[in-house]
Amino acid sequence: MTHSPKNALDVPLTDIDILEAGNDPPASSLEAPQLFTKGQQTLDKTLDKKLLRKLDLHLIPFLALIYLLCFLDRTNVGNARLFGLEKDLHMEGLDYNIALAIFFPFYILTEIPSIAEGGLFPGANYFITMWYQRHECGFRMALFFSAATAAGAFGGLFARGISEMSGLGNKAGWSWIFIIEGLFTLCVACGAYWAINDYPATTKFLTPAEKSEVQRRLIVDKEYLSDDFDLKYVWQAFRDWKIWVNMLIACGIFTALYSISLFLPTIIKDLGYSNNTAQLMTVPPYVLACMLTIGGSYAADKVKQRGIFLLVFELLAIAGFVMLLASDEPHIKYVGTFLAAGGIYPLIPLIGAWNSNNIGGSLKRGVGIAMQTGFGNLGGVIASFIYLTKDAPRKVNYPFTFRMKLIDLH
């Protein structure tokens, strides 16, 4: 007959007591984490923070790296455009815009089944919800998505340097942008299978006690939500009107986001700067966007409110587009790019966390995230036709983009 471990007062120790002492809990508790109840005592704050830091260090950096490369590969066409892509490929009229737009329908079709690159963004957001409590997800999603702003910043720097390779191997500088950045993505992707951990129960970087605690925290946070794989939860997601509202909001946000990420080098060049200078001047707006993306979601997680932050960043983005629309002064327009980028990018992790935190069990949540992201990426098709060559030198349908931001605000 076995006895439960006891402390000096001859009182049976709970699993949490054992964890605080640095020992592993009984095997039975690891095999049945559902036995933990909402009212049970949690680890003290110091141990809780230590566990979260360990999760952050093992999970987020690689996710951010692969998304940085994903977004870099998706948007580097804007940098390549400044180095003769259209001329070399004999593009005229809407050819460039059509080339941008045709990418998105196929990308969107892979969102819900989460295959190929299309599944990366919704899959990563879903993955984060399987490790962290709801009020902790927004900040981690922001750390992950901030890689998109880093891609914008690095993209300009890389493109400026790589363009000097023009003529090497009888290839244009814009060709080398795709080749070098694509090879880097390929190399990193080969190690992704071993670098990414699946679930808390199967990971190798946590001790048995830590695995148990991660699962306990999730059970407490999600209470009695189902993790069963049942198609009825898929249909529930399709019938949930709140997800459809989030999809419409996401489409407006992504329209403005892609209008910046695909065309910022062109916008700055048309302010009167050289190609090389324009590439470098794309970096500062993305640096600001990165800081606001992380800072905004961190604050939202702390106060456990997202709506007010969404409104503030929407207004910031609208102010940036107003400056681009209303002024003919290059310096004012350039400041407008800071506000536009700084207002748009923080919205993605905020609306993503808001949506995922308010959907039921794991299957419905996964489908809901993919629905939101997939429909949102229709904004890429719209954004592809906002900046038209025939409108040069202004080259932008700013009123349309401005109206899309007002739709978001409503």
Secondary structure, DSSP 8 states (H G I E B T S, - for coil): -----B-TTS-B--HHHHHHTT----HHHHH-GGG--TTS----HHHHHHHHHHHHHHHHHHHHHHHHHHHHHHHHHHHHHTTTHHHHTT--TTHHHHHHHTHHHHHHHTTTTT-GGGGHHHHHHHHHHTTS-HHHHHHHHHHHHHHHHHHHHHHHHHHHHHGGGTTGGG--HHHHHHHHHHHHHHHHHHTHHHHS---TTT-SSS-HHHHHHHHHHHHHHHTT------HHHHHHHHH-HHHHHHHHHHHHHHHHHHHHHTTHHHHHHTTT--HHHHHHHTHHHHHHHHHHHHHHHHHHHHHT--HHHHHHHHHHHHHHHHHHHH---HHHHHHHHHHHHHHHTTHHHHHHHHHHHTS-SHHHHHHHHHHHHHHHTHHHHHHTTTS-GGGTTT---HHHHHHHHHHHH-
